[in-house]
């Protein structure tokens, strides 16, 4: 090939490379736009209100004629309730749900349509906090995650169980969900419930008059003894984000911030598969923002490894806008790692954030705010504040007083307090030696109903 031919081939190659580069840039641009548009639509008050109105309108034309159809209607109405904060609308939805509920037998519902993994006769996220001591002094079972409550409905004679035990449940997020309505309708006695947001204290009793409230979040149960923070000058992780890989955790907000932050920062992301999204989804999404390779990733990591990383981090960040009461917030605080959340995050654990424990973020200029947070982090006293206010020991004492007073008011005996409980990452007794005292209760559940209790 002559020189002119070789020059032509080089020029053609450069043009091809340019087109490829422009094509890749355009692809990333449209991917970013789609991610951010979907996120805006998910949280826009106007969009949410419109979707809620459509769901209520659609349900108004339904005439569910069997238990399964009524359960679907309640599920959809609960979704509509989560779309609004208007008190009058919420009351109207609640009234319609109770009409459906009055016509539905929860025991006739095929719960596999609504709750996954309910056919295994095992409740790993449950713990007996007090043993059964006789006909006049019930034992106490604590069960979190709605899937565990449905297992009680699925496997247990509830009348026999309720005569022997008091039940405490812990909702996972918003109280407006099908199980929160259906389970107390089937349960023969009053039961206790924790909360995830301050207003749940008033909302949950409107869902069912059987609920008795324990005004503690599901994030109030962290044991400081499990955390061994490094001195501030020995911390080698600048920023940590512990959040499942689902879209609701909004990792894309971090990618946006990283584009304006210095590249040498050491950043660790820890998460687990959620809603079909994996660590590969996270890496691919980061590439659209040009920040792939700027962070270390751990997926489905054992809990002790998560705690070890928290204790090495300078700051922790959570960028979700709606969830229950995130346990990662107090876990970070007991690691003496201050936390950053959005100022308008609908998250019960946001109430733990103050000048001692972290920072509430604005949406604009996130990268600059995180850099300033890193610069100021050493001024925080996150663990000291958490030890004064939110340990599992304080929470256990508060819950014990509520349970004791109610038992005495109901004419029950109370000769023994509950065993202190913690969350790691399942509910457990703080002192493993106390498990021997509740072994007869676990054995009774297994022999009587074939249901295993505890991790």
DOLUM-638917 format. One record per residue (C-alpha): residue in one letter; x, y, z. Coordinates in steps of 0.5 Angstrom, whole numbers, plus 500, padded with zeros to 3 digits. Layout:
<sites>
AXYZ ...
</sites>
This chain:
<sites>
X500500500 X503507498 X504513503 X497516501 X493509502 X496509509 X494516511 X487515508 X487508513 X489512519 X484518518 X479513517 X481509523 X481516527 X474517524 X471511527 X474512534 X471518534 X464516532 X465510537 X467515543 X461519541 X457513541 X459511548 X458518550 X451519548 X449512550 X452514557 X448520557 X441517555 X443512561 X444517566 X438521564 X433515564 X436513571 X435520574 X428521570 X426514573 X428517580 X424523579 X418520577 X418515583 X419521588 X415527585 X409528590 X405530584 X406524580 X405520587 X399523588 X396522581 X398515581 X395514588 X388517585 X389512579 X389506584 X383509588 X379510582 X381503579 X379500586 X373503586 X370499580 X372493583 X367488586 X372482589 X368476590 X373471593 X378472599 X384472594 X381478590 X380482596 X387481599 X389484592 X385490593 X387491600 X395490597 X393496592 X390500596 X396500601 X400502595 X395508594 X396510601 X403510601 X403515595 X399520599 X401524606 X394528606 X390526612 X383526609 X385521603 X389516608 X382516612 X378514606 X383509604 X383506611 X376506611 X375502604 X381497606 X377495613 X371494608 X375489604 X378486611 X371485614 X369480608 X376477607 X378471611 X386471612 X386464613 X383463606 X388467602 X394464598 X400468601 X405466597 X402471592 X404476596 X410474601 X416470598 X419464602 X413463607 X413455606 X419454610 X417452617 X423457620 X422464623 X430466623 X428473625 X424472631 X426471638 X423469645 X425475650 X421471656 X419464657 X413462658 X412461666 X405458667 X398460665 X398466668 X405469666 X405468658 X412468655 X414473650 X416472642 X419478638 X418477631 X420482625 X419482618 X412481615 X414474612 X415472619 X408474622 X405470616 X409464618 X405464624 X399464620 X401459616 X403454621 X401455628 X394455631 X394462633 X389461639 X393456642 X399460641 X396467644 X394463650 X401462652 X405468649 X405475648 X407477641 X411483639 X412485631 X416490628 X414492621 X419493616 X417500613 X411504612 X405501616 X401501610 X401494607 X397488606 X400484612 X399489617 X392489616 X391482615 X395479621 X391482627 X385481623 X386473624 X390474631 X385473637 X389477642 X392484642 X399484640 X405490640 X408493635 X414497634 X414503629 X419506624 X417513624 X414518629 X407518626 X406511626 X404511634 X398514631 X397511624 X398503626 X392503631 X388506626 X390500622 X387495627 X385497634 X389490637 X395494636 X399496642 X404501641 X412501643 X414507641 X421505639 X424504632 X427498629 X433501629 X433502637 X436495638 X444496636 X449493642 X455497642 X459492645 X459489638 X463495635 X470496636 X472503633 X479505631 X482512633 X480517628 X487518626 X488511624 X482510619 X483508612 X476509609 X474516607 X467514606 X463508606 X456506604 X452500606 X446499602 X442494598 X443494591 X436496589 X434502586 X431505592 X438506595 X439511590 X447510588 X446514582 X446520587 X453518589 X456517582 X453524581 X457527587 X464523585 X464526579 X466533583 X470529588 X477528588 X479521585 X484519591 X479518596 X478511599 X471509598 X467502600 X460500598 X457494601 X451491599 X447485597 X442483591 X435486591 X430487586 X434483581 X440488581 X447485583 X454488584 X454488576 X448493576 X452497580 X458497576 X455498570 X451504573 X457507575 X460507568 X455511565 X457517570 X465515569 X466513576 X467506575 X473504579 X473509584 X471505589 X471498593 X465493593 X463488597 X457484596 X453479601 X458480606 X458477613 X455482618 X462482622 X466484616 X461490615 X462492622 X469492621 X469496615 X464501619 X469502624 X475504619 X471509616 X471516617 X464518615 X458514613 X453516608 X445513606 X442517600 X435513600 X429518600 X424513603 X425507608 X423505615 X428506620 X435504617 X439500622 X445502618 X445509621 X445507629 X450501627 X455507624 X454511630 X456505635 X462505630 X464512632 X462514624 X458520623 X452519618 X450523612 X443523610 X438527606 X435533610 X428530607 X429523608 X423519610 X427515615 X425514622 X433514624 X434521621 X432523628 X438520630 X442525626 X445532630 X451536630 X454530634 X452525630 X453527623 X450532617 X443533614 X444534606 X441538601 X440535594 X444540590 X452540591 X452533594 X460532592 X462539596 X457537602 X461530603 X468533602 X466538608 X463533612 X469529611 X473535613 X469536619 X468529621 X473529627 X469534631 X463529632 X462525638 X457519634 X458514639 X458518645 X451520643 X449513641 X451510648 X447516651 X441515647 X439509643 X443502646 X439496646 X440496653 X436502654 X431500649 X430493652 X428497659 X423501656 X420495652 X420491659 X416497662 X411497657 X410490657 X410489665 X405495666 X400492661 X401485663 X399487670 X393492668 X391485664 X391481671 X397477669 X403476673 X410479672 X415475676 X421476671 X423481666 X425480659 X432478657 X435484653 X435484646 X439486640 X440486633 X446483629 X443483624 X437478626 X434479633 X438476638 X438476646 X444480648 X447474653 X447468649 X447464656 X440467656 X438462651 X438456655 X432459659 X428460652 X430453650 X423450652 X419455648 X423454642 X422446643 X415447644 X414451638 X418446634 X414440637 X407443637 X407446630 X413444627 X416451627 X423453628 X424460632 X431463631 X437464627 
</sites>
